Amino acid sequence: MKLIFLLSLIPACAQTRSVAITIDDLPVAHSGPAACEYERLKAHTEVLLAPLIKEKAPVTAFFIGGNCPELTAAQRKSVVGQWLAAAAEMGNHTYSHRGLNTAPIAEYEADILKAEPVIKAATGGRTLRYFRSPMLQTGMDIETKRRLETFLNEHGYQQSPVTFDNSDWMFSYVYADALDRGDAALAKRVGDAYVPYMESVIAFFETRSVEVVGRDFPQVLLIHSNRLNAAKLPDLLAMLKRRGYRFISLETALRDPAYSLPNEYAGKGGFSWIHRWSKTKGMPGKGEPDEPAWLTEAYNHLRK
């Protein structure tokens, strides 16, 4: 009887965290001028997916309809087939990846619909359930925000939230440029800094989750289909597992009541839903850790 009693206490003392992995900007993002070349893209996709397959980690991937326009329809279907073979679910990430901060809402809606036939052709006609706003921009004013929500609902989409937001795209931009220039030292420096940075962001949002929601809940991680994640995803997944995470589907994560919390945020910012919930509650703001200053400087230099 004593053993049974002690075993009954274990779940309360060793609760497992969970995270849904979502990957944006398919077929590929921030990976240099030759990233869309078919054979290179196939190889990139194979490497990126390998650790997810090994860990049996569900993934939802968001496809930009107009990305890699040089691919033939057959080549695009072949690359998407790699994702489908890994049991990934495809979502709509618009056709042109234009942000809602600059696009009139009518044009933005048209861009969503323009992506549909491209994605469905590549997936063999699979139903698209999830949408993700580029740059996480969901409306600069409440009217635009609510119009987008209505539009998505009418077309069978659910906006995919993000809780573990981060700047992996900035790391990737510098990393890909360093590789293309043969700057092995800088590429290594970026790669070595990436997972520690991601862990600092995740640690911040773990604490902030309890402050805002009152408890741990299933998180949603956003990363991109890029060369950096192809190289570092095994380390990233290992870090998450060390922090107690198991990998679940986006569908499973969104069943948690946290994702039904009021979200009245409208504005320029494209950031974590945890920040949106805190703003809706009127809580004082707290920002996640910044990227290393040297990385920001390198990124800004490349963007001049």
N, C-alpha and C positions, 0 to 999 in steps of 0.2 A: 504493500500500500504506500509506503514511504517513497519507493522508487517511482511509482506512478504519479504521485503528487509532485515530485521534483521534476519529472519529465514534462508535466503540464505547465511548468513555469518557464521552460526554455524558449518558446516562441516570444514571450513578452520580453525576455532578456537578450535575445539574439535575432531580432527582426531583420529580415533581409530587405535591402533596398532594391528598387527596380528602375530601369531606364529603357525607354524606346529610342532606338537609333534611327535618325532620319538624315538622309544625304541629299543635298541640293545640287542643282545646276548640271544635271545630266545632259548630254553624255559626259562632259568633262568641263572643269573650270580652272582658271588661274594656273595654267600648266604650260605656258610657253606657246610660241607661234605654230609649232608642229603638232600640238596636242590632238588635233582632230584627224590627223592622218590615220587611215583605217587600221593598219596593222599595229601601229603604236597604240591606238586607242583600245584595240582588243587586248593587247598585252597589259595596258594600264588597268583595264577593268578586271581582268583575271587576278592581278595582284591585289587590287583593292578589295575584291570580294573574298579572297581566300581566307583571311582571318575570321570574317563573319560566318562563312560556311563552317569553319573549324569549330567555332564557339556556338554554332546553331543559333546565332543571333538574328531574330527577325529584323527586317529593315524596310522602311518606306522611303522610296527614292522619288525625287521631284524633278521632272523632265521639262526642259525649256524647248518648246516646239521648234524654234528657229535656230537653236544652237547647232554648230557644226554643219552648216548648210552644204558643204562640199560632199557630205556623205550621200550615197545613193539610198533609195528607200530600202533596198535589200541589205545594204551595209548597216543602216540604222536599226533595222529589225534584228540583224545578227547581234549587234552590241546589246540591244535591249534584251535579247534572248539570253544573254549571259546573266543579266539581273534576274530574269524570270526563273532561270534554272536554279538560282540561289534562293528562290522563294520570296523575292522582293516584291512588294506592292508598289505600283507606279502611281504617282500623283501629278497633278497639273501645276506647272510653275510659270504659266503664261507662254506666249510665243516669243516675245522679244525681251523679256526680263526688264521691262520698264517699270519704274517705281510709281506708286500711286501719288507720291508727293508732287510729281511733275506731269503725270498723265491725267487728262480729263477723265472722269469716271466712265463716260460712255465709251471712250477709246480703250480704256482699261478692260472693261467688260468684253469688248470685241476681241481684245488680245487673248483673253482667257479662252473664248470660244474658238479662235483661230488655231490654238494649240491642240484642241481636242482631236481632230482627224489625224494629225501627225502622230500623236501619242497612241491613239487607238490602232492605227495601221501598224505601228511598230510592236504593239503588244498583242496583235491578233484579235483586236476588238474587245479587250477586257474593260470592264466597268471602272470608271475613275471615281473614287469616293472622296479623295482628299485634294485640297488646294493649299498652296502656300504662297503668300504674298511676297514678291521679291523685296529684299531688304527689310522684310517684316513691316512694311508700311501698309497700314490698314485704314487710313483715312485721316486727313488733317483736320477735319471738322466732324461733328457728330452726325450730320446729315449724310456725308459721304460714307462714313463708317457704316451707318445703318443701311444705306442703299447697297453697299457691297455685301453685307450680311444677307440681305433679302435676295440679291441676285444669286449668291452661292447656294442658298437654300432652294431656290426655284430650279436650279440646274443640277441638283443632287450632290452638291459638294459640301464638305465640312472644312472650314479653315483649320489648318494644322497649327496648333500653338507650338511655342518653343519655350522651355524653361531654362535649359542650360545653353544660353546664348553665349557667343564668344567671337573672337577675331581670327579664327583659323585662316580666313581668306587673306588676311594681311601677311601672316607667316608664309602662306603658300605663294603669294606673289613674289616675295623676296627670295624664297627658296628656289622657285622655278627659274627666276632670272639668274641666280647664282649658278645653278646647274648649267644653264644654257651658255653662260660665259666661261664655264670651266673654273669657277671660283669655289673649289672644294672646301676651303676653310670657312667661308661664309655659309655655305650650304650646311655644313656640319654644325656651325654655331646656331643656325636657325632650328635645325632638327633637334639639337640637344635642349634648346629652350622651350620647345613646343609643348611637350607633355607636362613638364612642371608648371607652365603657364596655365594649361587646361585644368590641371588639378587645383590650382589656386582659385580659378573661377568656379569650379564645381564645389569646392569647400565653402566659398562665399554663398552660393545659392542654396546649399544644404542648410546653412544657418538661417539665411533669409526666408527660406520656405517655412520654417517653424515660426519665425516672427510674424509672417504674413498670413499663413494658412493655419498655423497652430499645431502642425504635425508634419512628419515626413509623408510624402505621397509619390506616386510614380512620376518620374521626370521624363522630359522629352529633350534629347540632345540634337542639336543641329551641327553638322559638319558638311563639308563639300567634297565633291568628286574631284580630287586634285592629286598631284604627284606627292605632296607632303603626306597626306593621309594614306596614300598607297604605301608609303615607306614606314609610317609611324603608327598605323592603326593597331598592329599587334601590341605595341607598348601602351597605346591609349586604352585598349580593351583590358589589358592586364591591370592598369591603374584603377579602372572602374571596378574590376573584380576585387582588387585589394581593398577598396573602400566599401565592399559589401554589396555591390550591385549584381543583380541578375538581369538578363536581357529579355525584354518582352516586346510585343507588337505595339504599334501606335494605337490600334483599336483597343487593346487591353488597357493601356495607360489612360486613354480618354474616358474610360468607364468610371474613373475615380471622381467623386463629387467635387474635388478641387477645381476641375475644369468646367464646372457649372457656376463658379463664383462670378459675381457681377464684374463686368469689365467695361467701364465707361470711358476708357482712355481714348482720346482723339488728339492727334498732333503729329509733328514731324518725326518723332522718335520711332525707330524700329528696334524694339528691344524685348527682353524676356517678359512673358506673361506674368511672372512674379512681380515685376515692376508695375505692370498694368493693374494688377489686383491691389497692390499697395497704394497706388495713386487713387484708385477708385475709393479705397477706404480712408483716404486723407492722411495716410501715414507719412512721416518724414522720409525723404528719399535717402537711399544708400546705393552707391555704385560699386559694381564688381571691380576686381583688380585690372589695371591697365596692362597693355602689352609692354615689354621692355622698351625703354626710351630709345635705345640704339636701333631697335627694329622699326619703330615708328619713323625715325629719321631716315632709315634706308628706304622704307616704303614711300615716304613723301618725296624723296629724291628721285625715285623711279617714276613717280606720277607727274613730275614737272613737265 
